[in-house]
């Protein structure tokens, strides 16, 4: 990550939200992150970091403005159902209708998430450090990014979650105008299942869910069945709802509670 970073004026933060524009070497340009630092995290050290990835056509503001994820997190913290954590909500790099959070020929959107976003968060939130547990969650295209990146680099994350997830790169064709083949993604880096199976010995805890009216439901069911058949521990849920923000705004709570359970279990061990 470049040293060039523009931070919103701290005195004007809304509901603990801040906004960063950072020059990324991985992206060869600037990109944006919305972040949330709850008051409970102020003055602490190595506070957990949750990175939330948006879907196609979206950007960094989606999870906060359309999903209210920070409000859900703050409510769970006040109910002692979630320990204090910081949220980083980056753009996907704004390539076409969606980058897939994948390495492309000219820009590395995976590296942006893996390296630049945590580094930028540590710069703007002193309570987050290199020792902070990191969680990764996403919706639709962001679910694909969370499950694929999180299981490709399993030692970097304490837990993974996804909502209404794309599970194979070719499914992106339904949501973006550009041809996913133009990404230049290697054949062995296009499938959530294949990535999980390659790294099955070191996987972090995984949960994902899908709405009963979601066009991606059968793909998510298939991933669940395949993981069961291969003996891969995971949590899978289905709920009423479709592929929309009503669903995601409601069920981000399930993923945050899941991350809270992981932290609680690790603190007790």
C-alpha positions in Angstrom: 0.0 0.0 0.0 1.2 3.5 -0.8 1.8 6.1 1.9 -0.8 8.3 0.1 -4.0 8.0 2.1 -6.8 10.5 2.5 -8.9 10.1 5.6 -12.3 11.8 6.3 -12.1 14.4 9.0 -12.5 12.6 12.4 -14.7 15.3 13.8 -17.4 14.6 11.2 -17.6 10.9 11.6 -21.2 9.6 11.4 -22.1 6.7 13.7 -18.5 5.6 14.0 -18.1 5.5 10.2 -15.0 6.9 8.5 -14.0 7.0 4.8 -10.6 6.4 3.3 -9.2 6.9 -0.2 -5.9 5.2 -0.6 -3.4 4.7 -3.5 -3.0 1.0 -4.0 0.0 -0.5 -5.9 -2.1 -3.7 -6.4 -4.7 -1.7 -8.2 -2.3 0.8 -9.8 -4.6 3.6 -8.7 -6.8 4.9 -5.9 -9.6 3.1 -4.1 -12.0 3.7 -1.3 -12.8 2.0 2.0 -15.6 2.7 4.5 -14.6 1.7 8.0 -16.4 1.4 11.3 -14.7 1.9 14.7 -17.1 1.4 17.6 -16.5 3.4 20.8 -16.0 0.1 22.6 -12.8 -0.5 20.6 -11.2 2.9 21.4 -8.0 2.6 23.4 -7.8 -1.2 23.0 -5.2 -3.2 21.2 -5.3 -6.0 18.6 -9.1 -5.5 18.2 -10.6 -8.0 15.7 -11.1 -6.8 12.1 -14.0 -7.9 9.9 -13.7 -7.2 6.2 -17.0 -7.0 4.3 -17.1 -7.5 0.6 -19.9 -6.1 -1.6 -21.4 -7.6 -4.7 -21.4 -6.7 -8.4 -22.4 -3.1 -9.4 -21.7 -2.0 -5.8 -19.0 -0.1 -3.9 -17.5 0.5 -0.5 -20.5 2.3 0.9 -23.0 -0.6 0.3 -22.6 -2.5 3.5 -23.0 0.5 5.7 -25.6 2.6 3.8 -27.8 -0.1 2.3 -27.0 -2.9 4.8 -26.6 -1.1 8.1 -24.0 -3.6 9.0 -22.3 -1.2 11.5 -25.6 -0.6 13.3 -26.2 -4.4 13.6 -22.7 -4.8 14.9 -23.1 -2.0 17.5 -26.4 -3.5 18.7 -24.8 -7.0 19.1 -21.9 -5.4 21.0 -24.3 -3.6 23.3 -26.1 -6.9 24.0 -22.7 -8.6 24.7 -23.3 -11.0 21.8 -20.3 -9.7 19.9 -17.0 -8.4 21.2 -15.7 -5.0 20.0 -14.5 -5.3 16.4 -13.6 -2.9 13.6 -15.2 -3.2 10.2 -13.5 -2.5 6.9 -15.8 -2.3 3.9 -13.7 -1.8 0.7 -14.7 -1.3 -2.9 -13.8 -4.3 -5.1 -11.5 -2.0 -7.1 -14.3 -0.8 -9.4 -13.3 -2.8 -12.5 -16.3 -3.0 -14.9 -19.4 -4.3 -13.2 -17.3 -6.3 -10.8 -13.7 -7.5 -10.4 -14.6 -10.8 -8.7 -11.9 -9.9 -6.2 -9.5 -11.8 -8.5 -6.1 -11.1 -9.9 -6.4 -9.6 -13.4 -3.7 -9.1 -16.0 -3.2 -5.4 -15.1 -4.6 -5.1 -11.5 -4.6 -7.5 -8.6 -7.9 -7.2 -6.8 -7.1 -10.2 -4.6 -3.9 -8.5 -3.3 -5.9 -5.3 -2.7 -8.1 -7.2 -0.2 -5.4 -9.4 1.3 -2.8 -6.7 1.9 -3.8 -3.2 1.2 -7.2 -3.1 3.0 -5.8 -4.5 6.4 -2.8 -2.2 6.1 -5.0 0.9 5.5 -7.2 -0.1 8.4 -4.2 -0.4 10.7 -3.2 3.1 9.6 -6.5 4.7 10.4 -7.5 2.6 13.4 -4.8 2.3 16.1 -6.7 -0.4 17.9 -6.1 -2.8 14.9 -2.7 -4.3 14.6 -0.9 -7.1 12.9 -2.0 -9.3 15.8 -5.7 -8.6 15.3 -7.8 -11.6 14.3 -9.2 -11.1 10.8 -12.6 -12.3 9.5 -13.9 -12.1 5.9 -17.5 -12.0 4.8 -19.2 -11.1 1.6 -22.4 -11.2 -0.4 -23.0 -12.5 -4.0 -19.8 -11.7 -5.8 -18.3 -10.7 -2.4 -19.3 -14.1 -1.1 -17.3 -15.7 -3.9 -14.4 -13.4 -2.9 -14.7 -14.2 0.8 -14.9 -18.0 0.4 -12.3 -18.2 -2.3 -9.7 -15.8 -0.8 -10.4 -17.0 2.7 -9.8 -20.6 1.9 -6.9 -19.9 -0.5 -5.1 -18.2 2.4 -6.6 -20.0 5.3 -3.9 -19.1 7.8 -4.7 -15.4 7.5 -8.3 -15.6 8.7 -10.1 -16.7 11.9 -13.4 -17.2 10.2 -15.3 -16.9 6.9 -18.9 -16.2 6.0 -20.9 -15.6 2.8 -24.4 -14.7 1.8 -26.1 -15.6 -1.5 -22.7 -16.6 -2.8 -21.5 -17.1 -6.3 -19.6 -20.3 -6.1 -18.0 -20.6 -9.6 -16.5 -17.8 -11.7 -18.8 -18.6 -14.7 -21.8 -17.7 -12.6 -20.5 -14.1 -12.8 -21.9 -13.9 -16.3 -25.4 -13.4 -14.9 -24.4 -10.3 -13.0 -21.8 -8.5 -15.1 -21.7 -7.2 -18.6 -18.0 -8.1 -19.1 -16.8 -11.6 -19.9 -15.2 -13.3 -16.9 -12.9 -15.0 -19.3 -11.3 -11.6 -19.8 -10.0 -11.7 -16.2 -7.2 -14.1 -17.1 -8.0 -16.2 -14.1 -6.2 -19.6 -14.1 -8.5 -22.6 -14.4 -7.6 -23.9 -10.9 -8.6 -20.6 -9.3 -12.2 -20.3 -10.4 -14.1 -22.5 -8.0 -14.8 -22.1 -4.3 -15.1 -25.9 -3.8 -11.8 -26.7 -5.5 -10.1 -24.0 -3.4 -11.5 -25.4 -0.2 -10.5 -29.0 -1.1 -6.9 -27.9 -1.9 -6.6 -26.3 1.5 -8.8 -28.6 3.6 -6.2 -29.4 6.2 -6.0 -25.8 7.4 -9.4 -24.3 6.9 -10.8 -21.7 9.3 -14.5 -22.0 10.4 -16.9 -21.4 7.5 -20.6 -20.5 7.3 -22.7 -19.5 4.4 -26.4 -19.0 3.7 -28.8 -18.4 0.9 -32.4 -17.2 0.4 -35.1 -19.7 -0.7 -36.0 -17.3 -3.6 -32.5 -16.6 -4.6 -31.4 -17.6 -8.2 -28.1 -18.9 -6.7 -29.8 -21.2 -4.2 -29.1 -24.4 -6.1 -25.4 -23.5 -6.5 -25.2 -22.9 -2.7 -27.0 -26.1 -2.0 -24.6 -28.0 -4.3 -21.6 -26.5 -2.5 -23.1 -27.5 0.9 -23.7 -31.1 -0.4 -20.2 -31.4 -1.8 -18.6 -30.1 1.4 -20.7 -32.7 3.4 -19.7 -35.4 1.0 -16.0 -34.6 1.5 -16.3 -34.3 5.3 -15.5 -30.5 5.3 -16.9 -28.9 8.5 -19.1 -25.9 7.8 -22.4 -24.3 8.7 -25.0 -23.8 6.0 -28.4 -22.1 6.5 -31.4 -21.3 4.2 -33.9 -18.5 5.0 -36.8 -16.9 3.3 -35.9 -14.1 0.9 -34.2 -13.4 -2.3 -31.0 -11.8 -3.8 -31.5 -8.4 -2.3 -30.5 -6.0 0.5 -33.6 -6.9 2.6 -32.0 -10.4 2.9 -28.4 -9.3 3.4 -29.2 -6.5 5.9 -31.1 -9.1 8.0 -28.7 -12.0 7.8 -25.4 -10.2 8.3 -26.3 -10.6 12.0 -25.9 -14.4 11.6 -22.4 -14.0 10.3 -21.4 -11.5 13.0 -22.8 -13.8 15.7 -20.8 -16.6 14.1 -17.6 -14.6 14.3 -18.4 -13.7 17.9 -18.8 -17.4 18.7 -15.4 -18.1 17.2 -13.8 -15.4 19.3 -15.5 -16.5 22.5 -14.4 -20.1 22.0 -10.8 -19.1 21.3 -10.8 -16.8 24.4 -12.0 -19.7 26.5 -9.4 -22.2 25.2 
